[in-house]
Amino acid sequence: MIQPHGSTELKPLFVEDEARRRALSAEAETLPSLLLNSAAAANAVMLGAGYFNPLTGYMNLADALSVAEHMHTTAGLFWPVPIVNLTRDASIKAGMRIALRDPNVDGHPVLAVMDVAAVEKVSDEQIRFMTEKIFGTLDPQHPGVAVFTQLGNILLSGPIQVLNFSYFQTEFPDTFRTAPQIREEIRARNWRTVVAFQTRNPMHRAHEELCRMAKERLNADGIVIHMLLGKLKEGDIPAPVRDACIRKMVELYFEPNTVMISGYGFDMLYAGPREAVLHAVFRQNMGATHLIVGRDHAGVGNYYGPFDAQTIFDTIPPDALKIQIFRADNTAWSKKLGKVVMMREAPGHTPEDFITLSGTKVREMLGRGIAPPPEFSRPEVAKILMEYYQSIGG
């Protein structure tokens, strides 16, 4: 099986030993507390779940700046996005042991225990520098920029021990999986070549066929559809609806033991190319050998070129990652060929030869109870989406 990133074995920060976890939980109730923002909480969940291997906690300022500029830590570990705990709370001091509380669960239970190695003030200039490097823009209308620039200017760094997985394990018990759990299932299925598909949306016919194409062309044993379960921008489809759509599609249209459905607990960054590389890092950690990177992967609006998330992989050192990417073009139903194809592989076609619909048009149709064409969306999936849109008033 493919090695984890940066180490020979996976080292998740979740405290597995139940007695130790209970003792830490009891200790945490006696410690000073910090209520995390959602971004820092999501980082803790990903660290606990082994997806951010081999990191041992939150980065300090030097590492965060180095990662933002060069995509590696000061010690030379390849990493595409700073993993930080930014706050506005000035009461925390270096050397303290603190309880990190979950902002996304009622009652704010302890999510992790942190040994604070350093407390550093981040200047406005440094915030702007990291923002522009991560997102490629300073536009406050960009949803990732809007979140990152409001997290705070006090950076807490140091190792953490994770005690639970926030709401992800309880709200998505059949879907949320840690990196070691996915590796274990890959071994149990005896898969060797494994394709990962990232999604924050329900999957329409083009996505379905793209997964099938990648599996066939790579001669892969299986596909892991790995969906984001955390916070999204306004207007995106909620995770439970996406989960139901994907499960119905896989149940009806894929061969048994060819697809694993799972999800991870992280908030979407919408960071385009940088986020695509982060996706590759943690898919390697979960055991995938290949990641499908499509057009405008992890993008939003018009902030990134259509294939920037693919070409960024040409700029990183060849030994930085062991996982490989499968470069995908736009896929759509060809009226001429009677099947879904990659548009670049359909010479002689004009735009009118494809069935393509904008997201706005699809939402309007679903809200009015009109199913998109079956060449665009499976009818069983469209039914779930129509019920959702009609429940919120279209």
N, C-alpha and C positions, 0 to 999 in steps of 0.2 A: 504493500500500500504506500501511496505517496507520503513522504515525510511532512510533518507540520512545518510551518514557516519558522525559521530561525532556531530550531532545536531538533533533536532527534526524537523527542517524545512530547506529547501534548501535556501542558501543565495548566489546567484550568484553575482559577482562583476561588471556585466554590469550595466550601469546607464540607467534604464528603462525610467525614466521621461524625455520626449523629451526636455522640457524647460531647465531642469538641464543639460542635455547632451550638448545642444547648448551653454550654459553658460560656461561649463567646456571646450568645444572645443575652444571657443574664448579665455578663460584664457590660455589654453595650448599654444597658439601661442605667448604669451608674456613670457613664461617660458623658462629657460635653457632646452636644448634638449639632449637626449641620444639616439643614433641610436642603437637599440637592435640587438643582433645576433638572428638567427632564433630560437634557442632553447629557449631563454628568451621570444621571441615573442609568441611562441607556448604555453609556460606556462601562459602567460597573457591571451591568447584566452581561454584556459581551465579554468582558474580562472573566467574569465568573464562569461563563459557558465555554471558555476555551477558544472562542473565535479570535480573540486578540493575542493569542500566543505569539511570542514568548514574553509579552509585557507582564510586569509584576504589579502594576498599578498605574496611577496617573503620571504623565510626563511633567518634568520641570520646564521652566521657561526656555532654557538653552536647547533642550531637546525639541520642544514645540516649535521654536523658531527654525531650528535646523531641518526638521521634518517639513515644515511649510516651504522652506526655500529649496532644499536639496533632496527631499524625500528619503532622508536617512537620519537617524539619531546621531548624537555627538560620538557615540561609541561605534557607529557604522552600521547599525541594523537598518535594513531597508524598511521604510514605512511611509505610506502616502499622505496620511492625514493626522494632525496632532490629536492625541487622546488625552484630554485635559479635564480638570475640574475647576472651572471658573466660577467665582462667586462674588457677591457683594458684602458678605459677612466678614467684618474686620476683627471679630473676636477670636478667631483661630490663630494660634501661634505655633511656630516650628517646635517640634519635639512633643506635641500633644498627641494623645491617642483619642480618637473621636469616633462617634457613631454617625454614620451617614444615613439619613432618613429619606424615605421614598416619597417624592412629591405626587406620585401617580396612584397611590393607594390610600383609601380613607384611613385616618388615624396615623398616617405617616410612620409605618413600622420601620425598624432598622433594616436597611438593605445590605450594609457592609460595615466593617470596622476598618478604620484607616490609621496608620502611623504616619503622622505628618512630618515629612522630611524637610520640607521648605515651604515658606509662604512668600510669594513674590508679587510685587506690584507690576502690573502690565500697563505700559503707557498706551495712550490713544494711538500713537504712531505704530506701535507693535501690534495692536489689535487690527489696525487697518492693513498692515503688512501681511499678517496671517490670513485675514479675510480675503484679500486679493489673490494670494497664492492658492488658497484652498478652492475658492469659488470662481476665480478668474474675473471677478467684478466686485465693485463696491456699491452697486445699485441696491438701495434699501428695499426695492420692490422684489428683489430675489428672495424667495422664502428662506433659503439657508442663510443668506447674509443677514436678513432681518432677525433671525434667531441668534446667530453667533455673536453679533455685535451688541446684543442686549444681555449676555450671560453674566457680565461683571468684569472687573479688572483686577481681581485678586486671584492668583493662581496657586492652588494647593497641590503639592506633589508628594508622592510616596506610595508605598505598597498598601494593598487592601486585601481583606479576606471577606469573601462574599457569602452571605447567609441565606439568601433566597433570590428568586428570579422575578421579583416584582409581580405584576398582574399576569404575566405571560403564561406561566405554568397553570394558573387557576382558570383563566379565561380561555385558554387554547390548549387544553390537556392532550388533545389528539394531534396537535400540530407543532407546538413548540418543542424543539429538541436542541440539546447542547451539541457542541462539536464532537465530544466523545461518544455520545449516543448515536449520532449519524454514522461515525466511523464503525461503531459496533454493528449497526444494521447493514452497512455496506459489506462488512466481513461475513455476516450471517447469510447474505444473499449471494456471496461468492462473486461479487462484481470486482473487476479489475480496472477497466476503463469506465470512468463515471463522468457524465456531463451534468453540470449545474446550470439551472436556469433561474435567474433573478427576476422577481416580479413584485410590483407594488399595485398591480391592477388585475382585474379578472382577465383571463386569457381568451382571446378570440381565435378564430380559425388560423390566422397567420402565425400566432404564437405557438399554437398546437403543432402546426406543420414544421415550424422552425425547430422545435425540440426533436421531432421525428427525423428531420433532415440531418441534424447534428449527430444524432445517435447512429444513423445509417452510415454517414460519411466517415465517422470516426471509428466505426465498428465497435461502438461502446456497448457495455453490458447493461447499462441502465441510466436513467435520468433522475436527478434530484431536483424537483420543483421546490425552490426555497424562497418562501414569501416573507416579506417584511411585515411584522406584526405591530410595529410601534406607530408613533405619531406621523401624520402626513399633513400636507397643506389642505386648506379648506377646499372642499369640492371633490376630493379623492374618495374612492369607494372604501367604506369601512372594512377592516380586516375580516370580521365574521362573514360578510357577504362574499368577499373575494375567496375565502376559504371554501364556502359552500359551492361556488361556481367551479373552482378548480377541481374539487373532489368529484363533482358530477361529470365533468369533462373526462377526467382520468378513468372513472368507473365505466363510462360508456364507450370511450374511443381509443383506449390504449390496451395493449395486451397485458395480461397479468404478469407481475414480477418484472415489469420494465420501468416502472415509475415509483419513486418514493416522494410522498408529499410531506413537507416539513416547513417550519418557520423559525424565524429568529427575532429576538427582542431588541430592536434598535429603532431610533427615530430617523426618518429619511433626511439626508443632507441636501439632496438636489445639487450635488457638487460635480456632476458630469464626469469628466475624465478622471479627476482625483478619486471620486467615489467608485468609479469602475475598477480602479486598481485596488482600492480597499476591499471591494467585493471579491476580487481575485485572491487577495491574501487570506480572507477568512473562509473562502471556499476551499482553498488548499488545506487549511487547518481542519476542516470537516471531512476531508478525504477525497474531494473531487479532483480529477486529473485535468478536466477542461471546464472552462466557463464560457457560455454563450455571451458575447458582447455585441449587441445590436446597434442599430442606428439611434443616436441620441440617448445612449444608455445613461440612466440616472440623471438625465438632463431635465430642464424646465424652460419654458419660453424659448427665446432665441439667443440665449447666452452662449451656446456652444455650437461649433460646427457639427454637421450631421454625423461625422465619423471621428471626431476628436477623441472620443472614449476608446477608439481602437488604436489610433495613431500614437497615443501617449505610451502604449506598450512598446513602441519602436524606440522610445527615448530612454528606457530604463535598462540597467545593466543586464546582460543575458543570463547571469547567474542569480539575479535578484529573487526570482520566483521559480518554483518547479512546475506550478500549474501552467497550462497553456490556454490560449483563448481561441474560440471559434468565432471568426469574424462574419457577422451576418449583415446582409443588406435588408432594405425594406422587403417585406413579404406580403403578397396579396393574391387574391383569386384572379387567375387569368381567364378571361372569357374565351380566348382563342384555344387555350390548352385544356380548359376544364379542370384545373387544379390550382392549388396554391404554389407559387414559385417565388424565388428571389427575383426582384425586378431586374437586377443587373444580368440575370441569366435568361432573360426573355428578349432576345434581339428581335427587332422588327415590330415591337409593341409600341403603342402610343398610350398616354395616360388613360384614354377612354377604354382601353382594352382590359383595364383592371377594375375590380370592385373595391373601392376605397371610400371610407366614410370618416369625416372628422369626429373628434370626440364630442364636440358640441352637438353635431347632428345626431349622433348615436344617443346621447342623453335625452335630446328632445323626443326622439322616437320612443325610447323606453318609457319616458315619463307619460307619453300619450297612450301607452299600452300597445305600441306597434313594434313587432319584432324586426330587427335588422334582417337583411337577406341571409338565408342559410349558408351562403358562400362566405359571409363575413363572420357570423356567430352561430354556434350550435344552438338549436332551438331550446334545448333543455337549459342551457346557460342563460340564454336571453330571457327565459321565463323567470328565473331567479332574480335577474336584474330588473325586469319590469315590475315585479312585486316590490322590490326595494324602492325604486324611483317613485312608484305610485304611493308608497307608504309615507314618503317625505313630500309629497305634493308635486312630483315631476321635476 
